[in-house]
Amino acid sequence: MKVNKFGIIIINLIFLLNLNLIASDKKTEELIAEFKKNFSLALKATYKAGSNNLFASFNFSLDLKSNKAPEPSFITDPEEWARLSIIKPKTTRALLEMASLMVYSQARYWIKYTRFIEDWQYELKWEDQKRRFFTTEALRFDSNAFYLNWTHAFAGMLYYEFGRANHLPWYKSLLFSTLGSLYWEYIVEWREIISINDNIMTGLG
């Protein structure tokens, strides 16, 4: 690119003058001083004679140099790494998320409870519920179809992920899926037997 030598000098002077005018406060002045210190403009001039005028051909490059050592792209301080690697578990949020899903699923199940009338073996009275809770009479393998039972594994996965997504360790997240399954079998399905296969597939599935 051919440009006039004096034009290049004028442009540089205007650029540096504008930088000084912008420095309205102390912090900006310090930043511009740092910029100037690290600023390098390299010019290589070769002169070519024209018919009537003398032209100068310039190759120039802007080189911003830094006197500071490059910062590593990874953490080298063990204390800083330990501080950043500690993520506080959000147990309350995990419980609220799981409770929201439970309320929705429970309401949906009770609204459509007549679909599962074949599973009704108990009534909402003390004698029946005492046998469910305090004896092994209600512990059985159910005979529900696969299209219904596969959802227990999916529900267990959701319960578990509520814990893991909120930074709980795996064993506490496993409590979410296990206790969620027991709550469903004992409380939500109070009319039915306590399904062994459902608890296995929900808690561990």
C-alpha positions as CSV (number, residue, x, y, z in Angstrom):
1,M,0.0,0.0,0.0
2,K,1.5,3.3,-1.1
3,V,0.9,6.3,1.2
4,N,2.5,9.7,1.8
5,K,5.2,9.5,4.5
6,F,4.1,12.8,6.0
7,G,0.5,11.7,6.0
8,I,1.5,8.6,8.2
9,I,3.3,10.9,10.7
10,I,0.3,13.2,10.9
11,I,-2.1,10.3,11.5
12,N,0.1,9.0,14.3
13,L,0.4,12.4,16.0
14,I,-3.4,12.9,15.8
15,F,-3.9,9.4,17.3
16,L,-1.6,10.0,20.2
17,L,-3.0,13.5,20.8
18,N,-6.5,12.0,21.0
19,L,-5.4,9.5,23.5
20,N,-4.1,12.3,25.7
21,L,-7.3,14.2,25.4
22,I,-9.4,11.2,26.4
23,A,-7.4,10.8,29.6
24,S,-9.8,12.8,31.8
25,D,-9.2,10.9,35.0
26,K,-6.2,9.4,36.8
27,K,-7.2,5.7,36.0
28,T,-7.6,6.4,32.3
29,E,-4.3,8.2,32.2
30,E,-2.6,5.2,33.8
31,L,-4.2,2.9,31.2
32,I,-3.0,5.1,28.3
33,A,0.5,5.4,29.7
34,E,0.6,1.6,29.9
35,F,-0.6,1.4,26.3
36,K,2.0,3.9,25.1
37,K,4.8,2.1,26.9
38,N,3.8,-1.1,25.1
39,F,3.1,0.5,21.8
40,S,5.5,0.0,18.9
41,L,5.1,1.2,15.3
42,A,7.7,-0.3,13.0
43,L,8.2,1.5,9.6
44,K,10.2,0.2,6.7
45,A,10.5,2.8,3.9
46,T,11.5,2.2,0.3
47,Y,11.6,5.2,-2.0
48,K,10.5,5.0,-5.6
49,A,10.9,7.8,-8.1
50,G,7.9,8.7,-10.1
51,S,7.6,10.8,-13.2
52,N,7.0,14.1,-11.4
53,N,6.7,13.2,-7.7
54,L,8.6,11.3,-5.1
55,F,6.5,8.5,-3.4
56,A,7.3,6.5,-0.3
57,S,6.0,3.0,0.1
58,F,5.6,2.0,3.8
59,N,5.2,-1.4,5.4
60,F,4.0,-0.8,9.0
61,S,2.7,-3.0,11.8
62,L,1.2,-2.4,15.2
63,D,2.9,-4.4,17.8
64,L,1.5,-4.3,21.3
65,K,4.2,-5.6,23.6
66,S,3.6,-6.6,27.2
67,N,6.3,-6.5,29.9
68,K,4.1,-8.8,32.1
69,A,4.7,-12.5,32.2
70,P,1.9,-14.4,30.4
71,E,-0.8,-15.7,32.8
72,P,-1.3,-19.5,32.7
73,S,-4.5,-20.8,31.2
74,F,-5.1,-23.0,34.2
75,I,-5.1,-22.6,38.0
76,T,-1.7,-23.2,39.6
77,D,-2.5,-22.1,43.1
78,P,-3.7,-25.2,45.2
79,E,-5.6,-23.0,47.6
80,E,-7.4,-21.2,44.8
81,W,-8.2,-24.5,43.2
82,A,-9.6,-25.9,46.5
83,R,-11.7,-22.8,46.9
84,L,-13.2,-22.9,43.4
85,S,-13.7,-26.7,43.5
86,I,-15.9,-26.6,46.6
87,I,-19.5,-26.3,45.3
88,K,-22.1,-25.9,48.0
89,P,-25.0,-28.5,47.7
90,K,-28.4,-26.9,47.3
91,T,-30.5,-29.3,49.3
92,T,-33.4,-27.0,49.9
93,R,-33.8,-26.3,46.1
94,A,-33.6,-30.1,45.4
95,L,-36.3,-30.8,47.9
96,L,-38.5,-28.1,46.5
97,E,-38.1,-29.3,42.9
98,M,-38.9,-32.9,44.0
99,A,-41.9,-31.7,46.0
100,S,-43.2,-29.8,43.0
101,L,-43.1,-32.9,40.9
102,M,-44.6,-35.0,43.6
103,V,-47.6,-32.6,44.1
104,Y,-48.3,-32.7,40.3
105,S,-47.9,-36.5,40.0
106,Q,-49.9,-37.2,43.1
107,A,-52.8,-34.9,42.0
108,R,-52.8,-36.4,38.6
109,Y,-52.9,-39.9,40.0
110,W,-55.7,-39.2,42.5
111,I,-57.8,-37.5,39.7
112,K,-57.5,-40.6,37.6
113,Y,-57.6,-43.1,40.4
114,T,-60.5,-45.1,38.9
115,R,-58.1,-46.4,36.2
116,F,-56.3,-48.5,38.9
117,I,-59.4,-50.0,40.6
118,E,-58.1,-53.5,40.2
119,D,-55.2,-52.7,42.6
120,W,-57.5,-51.6,45.4
121,Q,-57.1,-53.9,48.4
122,Y,-57.2,-51.5,51.3
123,E,-59.5,-48.7,52.6
124,L,-58.6,-45.5,54.4
125,K,-59.2,-46.8,57.9
126,W,-57.0,-47.6,60.8
127,E,-57.2,-51.4,60.6
128,D,-56.3,-51.5,56.9
129,Q,-53.5,-49.0,57.1
130,K,-52.1,-50.5,60.2
131,R,-51.7,-53.8,58.3
132,R,-50.1,-51.9,55.4
133,F,-47.6,-50.0,57.5
134,F,-46.7,-52.4,60.4
135,T,-46.9,-55.8,58.8
136,T,-45.5,-57.5,55.7
137,E,-49.0,-58.4,54.5
138,A,-49.0,-55.6,51.8
139,L,-45.5,-56.3,50.5
140,R,-46.0,-58.1,47.2
141,F,-45.0,-58.1,43.6
142,D,-47.6,-56.4,41.5
143,S,-48.9,-57.6,38.2
144,N,-49.3,-54.3,36.3
145,A,-48.5,-54.2,32.6
146,F,-45.1,-53.1,31.3
147,Y,-46.5,-49.9,29.7
148,L,-47.4,-48.7,33.2
149,N,-44.5,-50.1,35.2
150,W,-41.7,-48.7,33.1
151,T,-42.5,-45.2,34.4
152,H,-41.2,-46.2,37.8
153,A,-37.6,-46.3,36.5
154,F,-38.1,-43.0,34.8
155,A,-39.5,-41.4,38.0
156,G,-36.5,-42.8,40.0
157,M,-34.1,-41.2,37.5
158,L,-35.8,-37.9,38.0
159,Y,-35.7,-38.1,41.8
160,Y,-32.0,-39.0,41.6
161,E,-31.2,-36.2,39.2
162,F,-32.9,-33.6,41.5
163,G,-30.1,-34.4,44.0
164,R,-27.2,-34.6,41.5
165,A,-28.2,-31.5,39.6
166,N,-28.1,-29.5,42.9
167,H,-24.6,-30.8,43.7
168,L,-25.6,-33.5,46.2
169,P,-23.3,-36.6,46.4
170,W,-24.5,-39.8,44.8
171,Y,-25.5,-41.4,48.1
172,K,-27.7,-38.5,49.1
173,S,-29.3,-38.5,45.7
174,L,-30.0,-42.2,46.0
175,L,-32.0,-41.3,49.1
176,F,-34.1,-39.0,47.0
177,S,-35.1,-41.9,44.6
178,T,-35.5,-44.4,47.4
179,L,-37.5,-42.2,49.8
180,G,-39.5,-40.9,46.9
181,S,-40.5,-44.4,45.9
182,L,-41.5,-45.3,49.5
183,Y,-43.5,-42.2,49.8
184,W,-45.4,-43.0,46.6
185,E,-46.1,-46.6,47.6
186,Y,-47.0,-46.0,51.2
187,I,-48.8,-42.6,51.0
188,V,-50.0,-41.8,47.5
189,E,-51.1,-45.4,46.7
190,W,-52.7,-45.9,50.1
191,R,-55.4,-48.1,48.6
192,E,-52.9,-50.6,47.0
193,I,-50.4,-53.1,48.0
194,I,-46.8,-51.9,48.5
195,S,-45.1,-53.1,45.3
196,I,-41.7,-54.7,45.8
197,N,-40.8,-54.5,42.1
198,D,-41.9,-50.8,42.0
199,N,-39.6,-49.9,44.9
200,I,-36.7,-51.7,43.3
201,M,-37.2,-50.1,39.9
202,T,-37.8,-46.6,41.2
203,G,-35.1,-46.6,43.9
204,L,-32.4,-48.2,41.9
205,G,-33.6,-48.2,38.3
